[in-house]
Amino acid sequence: MRQKAARFGVTLAMAGALTAGALAAPASATAAGWVPYQGFRTLTNCVKAGTAKLVMENYKEYDCRWDSPYYMLWLRK
């Protein structure tokens, strides 16, 4: 359980840094291989779904970005 909390903390920090910095424009994000998947009301639900996609569907990375009024889950193969 402690390990999951540590990973979640790192993910929150990374998501905060990406959100606070420059948000990538959809065209540049798509060019880099990122595709939007689904919006979530909470960051926690977005992180859970992203983690599940990594495990179940062979994605390499995920990112939860604030896209008012929800968090958008972005995936990269």
N, C-alpha and C positions, 0 to 999 in steps of 0.2 A: 504494500500500500504506500509506503514511504517513497518508493521509486516512482510510482505514478504521479504522486504529488510533485516531486522534483521535476519530472518531465513537463507537467502542466505549468509549473512556474516558469520554466524556460520558454515554453510556448507563449505564455502570456507576455513575457518580456519581449520576445521576438515580434509578436503581433502588435504590441504597443509601439515598438520602434518603427515598424513598417507603416503603421497607421499615422504616427506622428510625423514621419518623414514624408517624402513625396509618394503619393499613390500613383501607381503606374497607370497610364492610359490604357484602355481596353485594347487598342491596336498594338501597342508595344508588348502588353502582357500576352496577347495571343501569339505574337511573333516569337516570343520567348518560350512558347509551349504551354503556357498557363491557360486553362479553360475554366470559366465560371460553372459551378455545379448547382448550388442551391443556397437560398438565404435562410438564416436562423435568427431567432429573437435574442438569444443569449450567446455569448462567446463560449460558454461551457458546452452547449449543444453543438456548436460549430466544431469545436476541438474534438469532441467525441465522434462526430461523423467523419471528420478528416482522418482520425486515427483508424477508424473502421475501414475507410477506403484504402489506406496504406496496407493494411493487413489482408483484406479480402480481395481487392481488385488490382493489386500490383502497381499502384501509383508510387512514384518516387518521393514526391513532396506534396504538402498541402499548406495552404495559408488561409487564415480567416481575416478578412479585411472589413472594416466598418464601411458600410454603404447604406447610409441612412434610409430607412429606419431599421435596418437589420445588419447582421454580419454575413457577408458573402463568402462561401467556401470556394476557394480556387484550387484546382488540382493540376499536377504536372506529371506526365508519364515518363 
